Amino acid sequence: TWALQISPLLTLAAQRAPAGREAVAYAALTSCLDLGDEASQLTTSALTKALAIGAPPVRSWQNLPLLMVLASFAKVLVLPLLAFVKPLPTKEEASEAGYDSSASLVTDTSQPLLPV
């Protein structure tokens, strides 16, 4: 399901990548996603430990709602970064730059995508 969730993002990255560099864009994107996933896991485990969330008698579930609020708030913190995302070029800008907007991402259609 992870691959299905990010497929629109991968398509956008492939379209934005320079011709012939789509694989580099995919690798960079998946590396960033993996790094973000690791950072999220480390942050969540640190918060869980700091809030003493867990099974009694050493820990309790009393602070679980606070952890859920903090996790929800953390998702909103990345929204200001959207200001740094450049919009896709218009068709006129793409044609001036030499990008063929009608080109498919799959260049060789004579070969099947998957081995038979």
C-alpha positions in Angstrom: 0.0 0.0 0.0 2.9 2.4 0.6 3.8 2.4 -3.1 0.2 3.1 -4.1 0.1 6.0 -1.6 3.1 7.8 -3.0 2.6 7.0 -6.7 1.3 10.5 -7.5 4.3 11.9 -5.9 6.6 9.7 -7.8 4.9 10.6 -11.1 5.3 14.3 -10.3 9.0 13.7 -9.4 9.6 11.9 -12.7 7.9 14.7 -14.7 9.9 17.3 -12.9 13.2 15.5 -13.3 15.5 16.3 -16.2 15.3 13.9 -19.2 17.2 10.7 -18.4 17.4 11.4 -14.7 14.0 10.0 -13.6 15.7 7.2 -11.7 17.8 9.7 -9.7 14.7 11.6 -8.8 13.0 8.4 -7.7 16.1 7.4 -5.6 16.3 10.8 -4.0 12.6 10.9 -3.2 12.6 7.4 -1.6 15.7 8.3 0.4 14.0 11.4 1.7 10.9 9.3 2.6 13.0 6.7 4.4 14.9 9.4 6.3 11.6 11.0 7.3 10.2 7.7 8.4 13.2 7.0 10.6 13.0 10.5 12.1 9.3 10.0 12.8 10.0 6.7 14.5 12.8 8.1 16.7 10.7 11.1 17.6 7.7 9.0 18.5 9.7 6.6 20.6 11.3 9.5 22.5 8.0 11.1 23.2 6.5 7.8 24.3 9.4 7.3 26.7 9.2 10.9 27.9 5.5 10.7 28.5 5.8 7.3 30.2 3.3 5.7 28.0 3.0 1.9 28.2 1.7 -1.0 30.2 1.4 -0.5 34.0 2.9 -0.7 36.7 6.0 1.1 35.4 4.1 3.2 32.8 0.5 4.1 32.1 -1.8 5.0 29.2 -2.8 8.3 30.9 -0.7 10.5 28.6 -1.8 8.8 25.4 -4.2 11.5 24.3 -1.4 14.1 24.7 0.8 12.0 22.5 -1.9 11.8 19.9 -2.4 15.6 19.9 1.3 16.2 19.6 1.6 13.7 16.7 -1.3 15.5 14.9 0.2 18.9 15.5 3.6 17.7 14.1 2.0 16.8 10.8 0.9 20.4 10.4 4.4 21.8 11.1 5.6 20.8 7.5 2.9 22.9 5.8 5.0 26.1 5.7 7.6 24.2 3.6 5.1 24.1 0.7 6.1 27.7 0.0 9.4 26.3 -1.3 7.8 24.0 -3.9 8.0 25.3 -7.4 4.9 25.0 -9.5 5.0 22.9 -12.7 5.8 24.9 -15.8 3.0 25.9 -18.2 2.9 24.3 -21.6 4.5 27.4 -23.1 7.4 27.3 -20.6 7.8 23.6 -21.1 8.0 23.9 -24.8 10.5 26.8 -24.6 12.7 24.6 -22.3 12.5 21.8 -24.8 10.3 19.5 -22.8 7.9 17.4 -24.8 4.7 17.4 -22.7 3.2 14.7 -24.9 6.0 12.3 -24.3 5.3 9.2 -22.2 7.4 8.2 -19.2 7.8 4.8 -20.9 10.0 5.3 -23.9 10.2 1.7 -25.3 6.7 0.3 -25.7 7.8 -2.7 -27.8 9.1 -4.5 -24.7 6.7 -5.6 -21.9 7.1 -3.8 -18.6 7.2 -7.1 -16.7 8.9 -10.3 -17.8 6.5 -12.9 -19.0 
